[in-house]
Amino acid sequence: MVVSEETQPTVEGDAAISKKAAKKAAKAAEKQQKKTEHKAASGQQPTEAPESDCSEGRYGIRKLIQSSGEYCDRVYTDVVDLGVTLDGQDVWVRARLHTSRAKGKQCFAVLRQNSSTVQLLVSVSEERNVSKQMVKFVGSITKESIVDVKGRVVKTSSPVESCSVREVELVAEEVWQVSAARAQLPLQIEDASRPEKNDDPEALKIRVNQDTRLDNRILDLRTPANQAIFRVEAGVCRLFRDILTRKGFVEIHTPKIISAASEGGANVFTVSYFKSSAYLAQSPQLYKQMAIAADFDKVG
């Protein structure tokens, strides 16, 4: 058979392509074999055992607390009562996590209860059965979450200037998250607590707008200033009540909603009350006069 010159290059080209395909297939097979051997070798290597947690059962998320639960008899110590008189004693504290800062094998946090704050130290210790996992857990708790902490009261070598309780700190032994707050809050308590005017040039200029405060009043009322305002107000009312009680006055509570307007020439506040109109009482004078005539002598 005679092969023409036109068909000869095609045969040589097919042979070249076949050689390239064979080399490519050989390389792929060799690569696959190496991959299989590597997997087999890695599978034979012993896997590392998970690191043991010596703090297991001493931290975590607390299950739902019920009135008949195992924690109903627990005695808690108020943050404001922590002092050098309790140095070396173990106490339980329930408070909000104000701030936390974890680094390495320790975590510093501030616990807040009402307007009182105390420093909490969580550090890795075999003696207290505190592990790295426990330190990491405390560092992951969101701000404003409620926590139960069992810790030892320890006198500090120098005053803790950032807390209201300055002479002692809590060294954690158990930390339980009772109620978690959202990771992103509409405002931060530290920002809302800053004064509107501050002459310190190095102070942060972050401020919270009035609208944001009113829209999130629950958070705004947690600031030290608002806590103090309501407590001063309660103290003034209690002082007046105590003085009048010692002088023989009887505290009475008069009606606040009446069926007819009591002041003829003044504007009255009208409300709908069971398909009829009622009015906000503007003065308790009439009822106090009735009490005097009824031999109460002194009323307030």
PyMOL commands that set and color helices and strands:
alter all, ss='L'
color gray80, all
select helices_A, chain A and resi 8-44+79-81+84-86+132-140+189-193+210-215+217-220+224-246+285-293
alter helices_A, ss='H'
color red, helices_A
select strands_A, chain A and resi 59-61+90-103+106-113+116-123+146-155+168-179+257-258+270-273+276-280
alter strands_A, ss='S'
color yellow, strands_A
deselect
rebuild
show_as cartoon
